[in-house]
Amino acid sequence: MTRAGPPQPAFTAIDERALHRKLMWRILPFLFVCYVISYLDRVNVGFAALTMNKDIGLSATAFGVGAGLFFFGYFIAEIPSNLIMMRVGARIWIARIMITWGLVSAATAFVTGPVQFGIARFLLGLGEAGFVPGVFLYLSLWFPSAVRARATALFLLGIPVANIVGSPISGALIQLEGFGLKGWQWLLILEALPAMALGIACLFVLTDRPEKAAWLSPAERDALVAKLEAETAAIERKHKMTLAQALRNWRVLMLACVNFCAIVGSLGIGLWLPQIIKQLGLATSLVGVVTAIPYICGAVAMVVWGRMSDRGSDRTIYPTISLLVGAAALVASAFTPTPVLTIAALCVAVMGINSFVATFWAVPSGFLTGRAAAGGIAMIVSIGNLGGFAGPYMIGLVRDLSGGFTAPLLAVGACLLVGAVLMLAFGRRVRRTDLPVAVAA
């Protein structure tokens, strides 16, 4: 007769917190670094423009159009990219994405005019498409809903950190000259190399799903899989959707419109901020340092707001408030009488915009699962990212027409206000229909 072993401990709340910490430390640091490099390669053209525009003959409008063409490439390839990732796995597909965008970003250093610049930005969008929605989908496969907003916020800290770290680095690299290359060319080449290195590292660091995670104990793996499957089953019982239904669902389309308005502000300000700050009278060598200040404030706001969202009962109110704060601060920045107050207002604006990003992406995962999540999240990102074209283009066009940044800042503030109104309407309709997206699990 054999004696039964000791009883297995229950999966307690303390064990859950320990597992969540393990997931955070194992998954997020690497993805965070990848996103820092991704965002840096996306917006470093804003610094390159300080000298590149004159060298290759770009007007403010031509720069805005060319920079924004990135998002048309992104839009075209976003949904197919996410569906391919569902089939082949995050490890291989994210590696492909990063290596591709690194090569195209480096090649942008050799454009010689507006047409080549636009083509390079479009190809960069094609290459990078799928990275952000792919990571959002990846996080939904690993993190239970109770900590998903926090995990997403920590990943998206790459936005402000890319600007905090990248702004002074880009400001320094643009001063380089040598080997027949100008500073803006060295900037684009050197900041593209880490993307290719990290793409290769993806093959060894990422694990596609919890079921394959050798770094989790069997008990941890079983508990995590059971938790995620239970949440998925609960959502599907309440609101099951096919991929086709998700792509035309009013919730997906409305969130895509909200994301569009937010990205008009995020990328519009992100690409033009170095030139906005330079117009305040600062030397080129100081622009990078000062540009980092709003993003330091934004990083703190992202973490705090993401934690508050996880503890709250309504996921939709947090992104609404964030957009309202961003809109008000941009309007204020257009009328501040001194450079110090202008920078302070821009700090608050970036805090609002970044806080939106930290809390918004917990909303769609509350009603999308499986292939519907892959396609629906990609749809929200891809339509939203057209704002990455509209924002830079609008700022460039309005600046050429008005001769300054006052009118462009007001226009971007108005877009954020529209996004806040749409998000508020979305939340009210969700609460009336009692969908799970309105409640933090």
C-alpha positions in Angstrom: 0.0 0.0 0.0 1.4 3.3 -1.0 1.1 6.4 1.0 -0.5 9.4 -0.6 1.8 12.4 -0.9 1.2 15.7 0.9 -1.8 17.7 -0.2 -1.0 20.2 -3.0 -1.4 23.8 -1.8 -4.4 25.8 -3.3 -3.7 28.5 -5.8 -4.1 31.4 -3.5 -4.3 35.1 -4.1 -0.7 35.4 -2.8 0.4 32.7 -5.4 -1.4 34.7 -8.1 0.5 37.8 -7.2 3.8 35.9 -7.3 2.9 34.4 -10.7 1.9 37.8 -12.1 5.3 39.3 -10.9 7.1 36.4 -12.6 5.2 37.0 -15.8 6.0 40.7 -15.7 9.7 40.2 -15.1 10.0 37.4 -17.7 8.0 38.9 -20.6 7.8 42.7 -20.3 11.5 43.9 -20.0 12.3 42.4 -23.4 9.2 43.6 -25.1 9.7 47.0 -23.5 13.1 47.4 -25.0 11.8 46.3 -28.4 9.1 48.9 -28.2 11.6 51.6 -27.2 13.6 50.8 -30.4 10.4 50.6 -32.4 9.1 53.9 -31.4 12.5 55.5 -31.7 12.9 54.3 -35.3 9.4 55.6 -35.9 9.8 59.2 -34.6 13.6 59.8 -34.9 12.8 61.4 -38.3 11.5 64.3 -36.3 15.0 65.0 -35.2 16.5 64.2 -38.5 14.2 66.8 -40.0 16.1 69.6 -38.2 18.8 69.3 -40.9 17.5 66.7 -43.4 14.6 68.9 -44.6 17.0 71.5 -46.0 19.4 68.9 -47.4 16.8 67.0 -49.5 14.4 69.9 -50.2 11.4 69.1 -47.9 8.9 71.8 -47.0 6.9 71.5 -43.8 3.9 70.1 -45.7 6.1 67.6 -47.7 7.7 66.5 -44.4 4.3 66.0 -42.8 3.0 64.0 -45.8 6.2 61.9 -46.1 6.4 61.2 -42.4 2.7 60.2 -42.3 2.9 57.8 -45.2 4.4 55.4 -42.7 0.9 54.8 -41.4 -0.6 54.0 -44.7 1.9 51.1 -45.0 1.0 50.2 -41.4 -2.7 50.3 -42.2 -2.5 48.0 -45.2 -0.5 45.3 -43.5 -1.8 45.4 -39.9 -4.6 42.9 -40.0 -2.9 40.3 -42.2 0.2 40.6 -40.0 -1.7 39.8 -36.8 -3.5 36.9 -38.4 -0.2 35.4 -39.6 1.2 35.8 -36.1 -1.7 33.8 -34.7 -0.7 31.0 -37.1 3.1 31.0 -36.9 3.5 32.3 -33.3 4.9 35.5 -31.8 8.5 34.4 -31.6 9.1 34.0 -35.3 6.8 36.8 -36.5 8.0 39.5 -34.2 11.6 38.6 -35.1 10.7 39.1 -38.8 9.0 42.4 -38.1 12.0 43.8 -36.2 14.6 42.8 -38.7 12.6 44.1 -41.6 12.0 47.5 -40.0 15.6 47.8 -39.0 16.8 47.4 -42.6 14.3 49.9 -44.0 14.9 52.4 -41.3 18.7 52.3 -42.0 18.0 52.6 -45.8 16.0 55.8 -45.1 19.4 57.5 -44.5 20.1 57.5 -48.2 17.0 59.2 -49.6 17.6 62.2 -51.8 14.3 63.9 -52.2 10.6 64.1 -51.2 9.5 61.1 -53.3 12.1 58.8 -52.0 11.5 59.9 -48.5 7.8 59.2 -48.8 8.5 55.7 -50.3 10.9 54.9 -47.5 8.4 55.9 -44.8 5.7 53.8 -46.5 7.9 50.7 -46.7 8.9 51.3 -43.0 5.2 51.1 -42.1 4.8 47.9 -44.1 7.7 46.4 -42.3 6.7 47.4 -38.8 3.0 46.6 -39.3 1.7 44.1 -36.8 4.3 44.7 -34.0 2.1 46.8 -31.6 -1.2 44.9 -32.2 0.8 41.7 -32.1 2.2 42.5 -28.7 -1.3 43.5 -27.5 -2.6 40.1 -28.6 0.4 38.4 -27.1 -0.2 40.1 -23.7 -3.8 38.9 -23.8 -2.5 35.3 -24.2 -0.4 35.7 -21.0 -1.9 38.1 -18.6 -5.3 37.7 -16.8 -7.6 40.7 -17.1 -6.9 41.9 -13.5 -3.3 42.9 -14.4 -3.6 43.3 -18.2 -3.9 47.1 -18.1 -0.8 47.3 -15.8 1.1 45.0 -18.1 0.1 47.0 -21.2 1.0 50.3 -19.5 4.5 49.0 -18.6 5.0 47.8 -22.2 3.8 51.2 -23.5 6.2 53.0 -21.3 8.5 52.5 -24.3 6.8 55.6 -25.8 8.0 58.1 -23.2 11.2 56.2 -22.5 12.1 56.2 -26.3 11.7 60.0 -26.2 13.5 60.4 -22.8 16.5 58.3 -23.9 16.2 58.9 -27.6 15.8 62.7 -27.6 19.3 63.5 -26.2 20.9 60.7 -28.1 19.3 61.8 -31.3 20.3 65.4 -30.5 23.9 64.3 -30.2 24.0 61.9 -33.2 22.7 64.6 -35.5 25.9 66.6 -34.8 28.0 63.8 -36.3 29.7 64.2 -39.6 32.1 61.9 -41.4 32.8 59.2 -44.0 30.7 61.2 -46.5 27.6 61.1 -44.3 25.8 63.9 -42.6 24.5 63.9 -39.1 20.9 63.0 -39.9 22.1 60.0 -41.9 24.3 58.7 -39.0 21.3 59.2 -36.8 19.0 57.0 -38.9 21.6 54.3 -39.5 22.9 53.9 -35.9 19.4 53.9 -34.3 18.3 51.2 -36.8 21.0 48.6 -35.8 19.4 47.6 -32.4 16.2 46.6 -34.1 17.9 44.0 -36.2 19.8 42.7 -33.2 16.7 42.4 -31.1 14.9 40.7 -33.9 17.4 37.9 -33.8 17.1 37.8 -30.0 13.3 37.3 -30.3 14.0 33.8 -31.6 15.6 32.9 -28.3 13.7 35.0 -25.7 10.0 34.8 -26.5 7.7 31.9 -25.8 4.5 31.7 -28.0 2.0 30.6 -25.3 1.9 29.7 -21.6 1.5 26.0 -22.5 5.0 26.0 -23.9 6.7 28.0 -21.1 9.4 25.8 -19.6 10.3 28.6 -17.3 7.0 28.2 -15.4 6.5 25.3 -13.0 3.8 22.8 -13.9 1.5 24.2 -11.2 2.0 27.7 -12.4 1.5 26.8 -16.0 -1.7 24.8 -15.2 -3.1 27.6 -13.0 -2.4 30.3 -15.6 -3.9 28.4 -18.5 -7.0 27.5 -16.5 -7.4 31.2 -15.5 -7.1 32.5 -19.0 -9.3 29.8 -20.5 -12.0 30.6 -17.9 -11.9 34.3 -18.7 -12.0 33.5 -22.5 -15.0 31.2 -22.0 -16.8 33.8 -19.9 -16.4 36.4 -22.6 -17.4 34.0 -25.4 -20.6 33.0 -23.5 -21.5 36.6 -23.1 -20.4 38.0 -26.4 -18.9 35.5 -28.9 -17.8 36.9 -32.3 -16.3 35.5 -35.4 -13.4 37.4 -37.2 -15.8 38.8 -39.8 -18.3 40.0 -37.1 -15.4 41.6 -35.2 -14.3 43.6 -38.2 -17.7 45.2 -38.6 -18.7 45.4 -35.0 -19.7 48.9 -33.7 -17.5 48.6 -30.7 -14.4 47.8 -32.7 -15.2 50.6 -35.2 -15.9 53.2 -32.5 -12.8 52.4 -30.6 -10.8 52.6 -33.9 -12.2 56.2 -34.3 -11.2 57.1 -30.8 -7.7 55.7 -31.4 -7.5 57.7 -34.6 -8.2 60.9 -32.7 -5.7 60.0 -30.0 -2.9 59.2 -32.5 -3.4 62.5 -34.3 -2.3 64.0 -31.0 0.3 61.4 -30.1 2.2 61.2 -33.4 1.4 64.7 -34.5 3.0 66.1 -31.4 5.7 63.4 -31.2 7.0 64.1 -34.7 6.8 67.9 -34.5 7.8 68.4 -30.8 11.5 69.0 -31.6 10.6 71.7 -34.1 8.0 73.2 -31.7 10.6 73.5 -29.0 13.3 74.8 -31.3 10.9 77.6 -32.3 11.0 78.7 -28.7 14.6 79.9 -29.3 16.6 77.0 -28.1 19.9 75.8 -29.7 19.8 72.6 -31.7 22.1 70.9 -29.1 19.5 71.7 -26.3 16.4 70.6 -28.2 17.0 66.9 -27.4 17.3 67.5 -23.7 14.3 69.7 -23.4 12.2 67.4 -25.6 12.7 64.6 -23.0 11.1 66.6 -20.2 7.4 66.1 -21.3 8.0 62.4 -21.7 9.5 62.0 -18.3 6.2 63.4 -16.9 4.3 61.2 -19.3 6.1 58.0 -18.1 5.1 58.7 -14.5 1.5 59.4 -15.5 1.3 56.1 -17.5 2.2 53.9 -14.6 0.0 55.7 -12.1 -3.0 55.9 -14.4 -2.6 52.2 -15.5 -2.7 51.1 -11.8 -5.7 53.2 -11.1 -7.5 51.7 -14.1 -6.8 48.1 -12.9 -8.4 49.0 -9.5 -11.4 50.8 -11.0 -14.8 49.5 -11.9 -15.1 51.1 -15.3 -12.4 50.7 -17.9 -13.8 53.4 -20.2 -13.7 56.5 -17.9 -9.9 56.6 -17.7 -9.1 57.0 -21.4 -11.9 59.6 -21.6 -10.4 61.7 -18.8 -6.9 61.3 -20.4 -8.0 62.7 -23.7 -9.8 65.7 -22.0 -6.6 66.6 -20.1 -4.5 66.3 -23.3 -6.9 68.5 -25.3 -7.1 71.2 -22.6 -3.3 71.3 -22.2 -2.6 71.6 -25.9 -5.0 74.5 -26.2 -3.3 76.1 -23.2 0.1 75.6 -24.8 -1.0 77.6 -27.8 -1.6 80.8 -25.7 1.1 80.6 -23.0 3.1 83.8 -22.8 6.6 82.3 -21.9 8.6 79.4 -23.1 8.6 77.9 -19.6 4.8 77.9 -19.5 4.6 76.5 -23.0 6.9 73.5 -22.0 4.8 73.0 -18.8 1.6 72.9 -20.8 3.2 70.4 -23.3 4.2 68.3 -20.3 0.6 68.0 -19.2 -0.5 67.3 -22.8 1.9 64.4 -23.1 0.8 63.1 -19.7 -2.8 63.1 -20.9 -1.9 61.4 -24.2 0.3 58.8 -22.7 -2.2 58.0 -19.9 -4.8 57.3 -22.7 -2.5 54.8 -24.3 -1.9 53.1 -20.9 -5.6 52.5 -20.2 -7.3 52.3 -23.6 -6.0 48.8 -24.7 -7.6 47.1 -21.7 -11.0 47.9 -23.2 -11.1 45.8 -26.4 -9.7 42.7 -24.7 -12.8 42.8 -22.5 -15.0 41.7 -25.4 -12.7 40.2 -28.1 -11.1 36.7 -28.0 -9.3 34.3 -30.4 -9.2 35.3 -34.1 -11.7 38.0 -33.3 -9.2 39.5 -31.0 -6.4 39.2 -33.5 -8.4 40.9 -36.3 -10.4 43.3 -34.1 -7.3 44.7 -32.2 -5.4 45.0 -35.5 -8.4 46.9 -37.0 -8.4 49.3 -34.1 -4.7 49.9 -34.4 -4.7 50.1 -38.2 -7.6 52.6 -38.6 -6.3 54.5 -35.6 -2.8 54.7 -37.1 -4.2 56.6 -40.0 -4.1 59.4 -37.5 -0.4 59.1 -37.6 -0.7 60.4 -41.2 -3.4 62.9 -40.5 -1.6 64.4 -37.5 1.8 65.2 -39.0 0.2 66.3 -42.3 -2.3 68.6 -40.6 0.3 70.2 -38.4 2.6 70.7 -41.4 -0.1 72.1 -43.6 -1.6 74.4 -41.0 1.9 75.6 -40.0 2.7 76.5 -43.7 -0.6 78.4 -43.9 -0.4 80.2 -40.6 3.4 80.6 -40.2 3.5 79.3 -36.6 2.4 76.5 -34.2 -0.5 78.2 -32.5 -3.1 77.1 -35.0 -1.7 73.5 -35.4 -1.8 73.0 -31.6 -5.4 74.1 -31.5 -6.3 71.8 -34.3 -4.7 68.8 -32.6 -6.4 69.7 -29.3 -9.8 69.7 -31.1 -9.1 66.2 -32.4 -8.4 65.0 -28.9 -11.6 66.5 -27.7 -13.5 64.7 -30.4 -11.9 61.4 -29.2 -12.9 62.1 -25.6 -16.5 62.7 -26.6 -16.5 59.4 -28.6 -15.0 57.5 -25.7 -17.6 59.0 -23.3 -20.4 57.9 -25.7 -18.9 54.4 -26.0 -18.7 54.0 -22.3 -22.3 55.1 -21.8 -23.6 52.7 -24.4 -21.6 49.8 -23.0 -22.9 50.5 -19.5 -26.5 50.4 -20.8 -25.9 47.1 -22.5 -24.0 45.7 -19.5 -21.0 44.3 -21.5 -18.0 43.0 -19.6 -15.8 45.7 -21.1 -17.2 48.2 -18.6 -16.0 46.3 -15.6 -12.4 45.5 -14.6 -12.2 41.8 -13.9 
